Amino acid sequence: MINSSSSTGGNLQRQWQRISRNWGLYLLLMPAVVLLLCFTYKPMYGVIIAFKDFKPALGIMDSPWVGFKYFEKFFNSYQFSVTIKNTILISLYSFVTFPLPIIFAILVNQLRQNRFKRVFQTITYMPHFISTIVIVGLMMILLSPGNGLIGSIYRLFGAEAPNLMGSAGMFSSLYVWSDVWQHTGWDSIIYLAALSAVSPSLYEAATVDGASRWQKIRYIDIPMLIPTAVTLLILRIGGLLGVGFEKAYLLQNNLNIAGSEVLSTYVYKIGLLSSQYSFSAAINLFNTLINFTLLILVNWISKKYSENSLW
């Protein structure tokens, strides 16, 4: 016991000595920590309204407890199956966007003319900086069956253009592939950074050994990208039910509502438009718990069967 206590005391002393030597770095870190505590962790106590019949006049603490009433209400509602199905469908479909930046980064890394490479990268990064509302506006203009590009092409051949923006079945494809166009170039940056760490001597040795370009990609580039890809995949799965609100809501209309109503848009309508704060908090808490559970599970699986994990 004495040895254990002295060892613990020694460790604490060494930690304090390390902090005192680098006090300037910790001082720079302090504003970020304070902001994180104030705007991320402190508001978390408000999650208890999911278990209360929240009344703004009474406040959070004085509102009566109702237990799992609103969770049961959501599970028994018609919207439960609709929103869960749409959210999972779009989330799984969105995994198309995961391998594309990897492939794109490998292809860009193969470009040998630096000037063309820089111009090409800049062009592919630009869509990322276009706001979501502008993207949706462009989609409406281009896909309009009346006076849009699609409508003009169909009329050129004497046919009637389909209303893609009003189709529930097409909503997920429009959502995902517009994301591919907008973010593939930008998402490839982290993979290009990983490839830039590859020693040129590896490529030179592979060339001397007679390796083809495909063999260099297979045995040098891809193994170098795996740790980064696994980490990002874990984070992506951890947000499986986190379909973005803004774009889904802007693309939504009365015609495609059957395929576009996801958890985030439903929470917004219930919480802010209908003022059912406890109900919307229960739905959002359910969403968060599912995502957190998936994150822990996938990270555990990755840690067990590979050397890559978040912690």
PyMOL commands that set and color helices and strands:
alter all, ss='L'
color gray80, all
select helices_A, chain A and resi 2-21+23-51+59-62+69-75+78-97+99-109+114-129+132-143+149-156+164-166+171-187+189-196+200-208+213-238+245-251+257-260+263-273+277-305
alter helices_A, ss='H'
color red, helices_A
deselect
rebuild
show_as cartoon
